[in-house]
Amino acid sequence: SPEVSSSYNYEDYHKGLYDADQNIDQKEFQIGWRDTKGNLDWGWKLYYLDSQKNYRDVGLLRQGYTEGNFASYPGLLWSDFHSKKWGGNLNTALKMGSSHLVEMNFDYSRETMDADGSNWKSFDDSMTHLNRKFINEYKIQEYHLTLQDTITLNQGGDFKLTPVLRADRVVMDTMADNDKKWQYSGAAALQKQLNENW
């Protein structure tokens, strides 16, 4: 088999040694609804995403390199990722009187990914004593909730305060239990229109 050179030079470039190919095949489907009833505007959306990504180091493969040449470099010659993700969104905006606009947005998604690459198995075998390995399949669930109220502070309607509260949660097979808990954050914004330009 060919020898592996650690130096990058123009001759290797000219031979096409660094040629690579990545293909992405993605399909997505979405359906949604939006409606207004009185002071309430609301909508929902459901979606499904199927994504396949394939990488090949065609330059090295063309020159006859094999996984044995790159035993300590997982995924260098090729890698495949197949993700299936579905989720939904619910959002509302409620006008409360003349000075409050309360908005809510909730997102949920669930993703499953299958992954593989060159030398993943041999890398896993060499790392067993460290309890490390590549994940060939994993699942992720995400939750994102946002609540905000736009409060008009003056009669002219050009001075507004917007407090925002957020709650987020990500659950993945390999995460520690403490990292799977809900995380909370918040913010506030002031907006003042001085004239038609500022």
C-alpha positions as CSV (number, residue, x, y, z in Angstrom):
1,S,0.0,0.0,0.0
2,P,1.2,3.6,-0.5
3,E,3.1,5.4,2.2
4,V,1.4,8.1,4.1
5,S,3.1,11.5,3.9
6,S,2.6,14.1,6.6
7,S,3.8,16.9,4.3
8,Y,1.4,18.8,2.1
9,N,2.9,19.8,-1.2
10,Y,1.8,21.0,-4.7
11,E,2.6,17.7,-6.3
12,D,0.1,15.8,-4.1
13,Y,-2.4,18.6,-4.8
14,H,-1.9,18.3,-8.5
15,K,-2.4,14.6,-8.4
16,G,-5.7,15.1,-6.7
17,L,-4.7,13.6,-3.4
18,Y,-6.8,16.2,-1.5
19,D,-10.0,15.7,-3.6
20,A,-13.0,15.1,-1.4
21,D,-16.7,14.6,-2.1
22,Q,-19.7,15.3,0.1
23,N,-23.3,14.6,-0.8
24,I,-26.3,15.8,1.1
25,D,-29.7,14.4,0.5
26,Q,-32.4,16.1,2.5
27,K,-36.2,15.8,2.5
28,E,-38.4,18.1,4.6
29,F,-42.2,18.2,5.1
30,Q,-44.1,20.9,7.0
31,I,-47.7,21.7,7.7
32,G,-49.0,24.6,9.7
33,W,-52.1,26.6,10.6
34,R,-52.6,30.3,11.5
35,D,-55.7,32.0,12.8
36,T,-56.9,35.1,14.6
37,K,-59.9,35.2,17.0
38,G,-60.6,38.5,18.6
39,N,-57.4,39.7,20.3
40,L,-55.7,36.3,20.0
41,D,-53.4,35.4,17.2
42,W,-52.2,31.8,17.2
43,G,-50.6,29.1,15.1
44,W,-49.1,25.7,15.0
45,K,-46.6,23.8,12.8
46,L,-45.6,20.2,12.5
47,Y,-42.5,19.1,10.5
48,Y,-40.4,16.1,9.5
49,L,-36.8,16.2,8.3
50,D,-34.8,13.3,6.8
51,S,-31.2,14.1,6.1
52,Q,-28.4,11.9,4.8
53,K,-24.8,13.2,4.6
54,N,-22.0,11.1,3.0
55,Y,-18.4,12.1,2.9
56,R,-15.6,10.4,0.8
57,D,-11.9,11.4,0.6
58,V,-11.9,10.4,-3.1
59,G,-8.3,11.6,-3.5
60,L,-6.9,9.2,-1.0
61,L,-9.2,6.4,-2.0
62,R,-8.2,6.8,-5.7
63,Q,-4.5,6.6,-4.7
64,G,-5.1,3.3,-3.0
65,Y,-5.1,4.4,0.7
66,T,-7.0,2.1,3.1
67,E,-8.2,2.3,6.6
68,G,-5.0,0.6,7.7
69,N,-3.0,3.7,6.6
70,F,-5.0,5.9,8.9
71,A,-5.7,3.7,11.9
72,S,-5.6,6.6,14.4
73,Y,-7.8,9.0,12.3
74,P,-11.4,7.9,12.5
75,G,-13.6,9.2,9.8
76,L,-10.8,10.5,7.6
77,L,-11.5,8.3,4.5
78,W,-15.3,8.2,4.7
79,S,-18.2,9.0,7.0
80,D,-22.0,8.6,6.8
81,F,-24.7,10.4,8.9
82,H,-28.4,9.8,8.6
83,S,-30.7,12.0,10.7
84,K,-34.5,11.7,11.1
85,K,-36.0,14.6,13.0
86,W,-39.6,15.6,13.7
87,G,-41.1,18.3,15.8
88,G,-43.7,20.9,16.3
89,N,-44.3,24.5,17.2
90,L,-47.1,26.3,19.0
91,N,-47.2,30.1,19.2
92,T,-49.7,32.7,20.4
93,A,-49.9,36.5,20.7
94,L,-52.6,38.0,22.9
95,K,-53.4,41.7,22.9
96,M,-54.5,42.6,26.5
97,G,-55.9,46.1,26.4
98,S,-54.0,48.9,24.8
99,S,-50.7,48.4,26.7
100,H,-49.9,44.7,26.8
101,L,-49.0,42.2,24.0
102,V,-48.3,38.8,25.6
103,E,-46.5,36.3,23.4
104,M,-45.7,32.6,23.8
105,N,-43.6,30.3,21.6
106,F,-43.0,26.6,22.3
107,D,-40.8,24.3,20.2
108,Y,-40.4,20.5,20.6
109,S,-38.2,18.2,18.5
110,R,-37.0,14.6,18.5
111,E,-34.1,13.5,16.5
112,T,-32.5,10.1,15.8
113,M,-29.1,9.9,14.1
114,D,-27.2,6.9,12.8
115,A,-23.5,7.6,12.2
116,D,-20.5,5.6,11.0
117,G,-17.1,6.3,9.6
118,S,-13.8,4.7,8.6
119,N,-11.8,3.2,11.5
120,W,-14.6,3.9,14.0
121,K,-14.6,0.3,15.1
122,S,-10.8,0.0,15.4
123,F,-10.7,3.3,17.3
124,D,-13.3,2.1,19.7
125,D,-11.3,-1.1,20.3
126,S,-8.2,0.9,21.1
127,M,-10.0,3.2,23.5
128,T,-11.9,0.6,25.5
129,H,-9.5,1.1,28.5
130,L,-10.5,4.8,28.6
131,N,-14.2,4.0,28.3
132,R,-14.4,6.1,25.1
133,K,-16.1,5.2,21.9
134,F,-17.9,6.8,18.9
135,I,-21.7,6.9,19.1
136,N,-23.3,5.0,16.2
137,E,-26.8,5.9,17.1
138,Y,-28.1,8.6,19.4
139,K,-31.4,10.3,20.2
140,I,-31.9,14.0,21.1
141,Q,-35.1,15.6,22.5
142,E,-35.3,19.4,22.7
143,Y,-37.8,21.7,24.4
144,H,-37.8,25.5,24.0
145,L,-40.3,27.8,25.7
146,T,-40.4,31.6,25.4
147,L,-42.8,34.0,27.2
148,Q,-42.7,37.7,26.7
149,D,-44.9,40.7,27.3
150,T,-44.5,44.0,25.3
151,I,-45.6,46.7,27.7
152,T,-46.4,50.2,26.3
153,L,-45.2,52.8,28.8
154,N,-46.7,56.0,27.5
155,Q,-49.8,57.3,25.8
156,G,-48.0,58.0,22.5
157,G,-47.2,54.2,22.2
158,D,-43.6,54.8,21.2
159,F,-41.9,53.8,24.5
160,K,-42.0,50.1,25.3
161,L,-40.6,47.6,27.8
162,T,-40.3,43.9,26.8
163,P,-39.4,41.3,29.5
164,V,-38.6,37.8,28.2
165,L,-38.5,34.5,30.1
166,R,-37.0,31.4,28.6
167,A,-37.0,27.7,29.6
168,D,-34.9,25.2,27.6
169,R,-34.2,21.5,28.0
170,V,-32.1,19.1,25.9
171,V,-32.1,15.4,26.6
172,M,-29.5,13.1,25.0
173,D,-28.5,9.6,25.7
174,T,-25.0,10.4,26.7
175,M,-25.7,13.5,28.9
176,A,-25.5,13.4,32.7
177,D,-28.8,13.6,34.5
178,N,-28.0,17.1,35.8
179,D,-27.5,18.4,32.3
180,K,-30.9,17.1,31.2
181,K,-32.8,19.4,33.6
182,W,-34.7,22.5,32.5
183,Q,-32.5,25.6,32.1
184,Y,-34.0,29.1,32.7
185,S,-33.0,32.5,31.5
186,G,-34.4,35.9,31.0
187,A,-33.9,39.3,29.5
188,A,-35.5,42.7,29.2
189,A,-35.5,45.3,26.4
190,L,-36.4,49.0,26.3
191,Q,-37.5,50.5,23.0
192,K,-38.1,54.3,22.4
193,Q,-38.9,55.8,19.0
194,L,-37.5,59.3,19.1
195,N,-38.8,60.3,15.6
196,E,-39.5,58.7,12.3
197,N,-35.8,57.9,11.7
198,W,-34.6,57.0,15.2
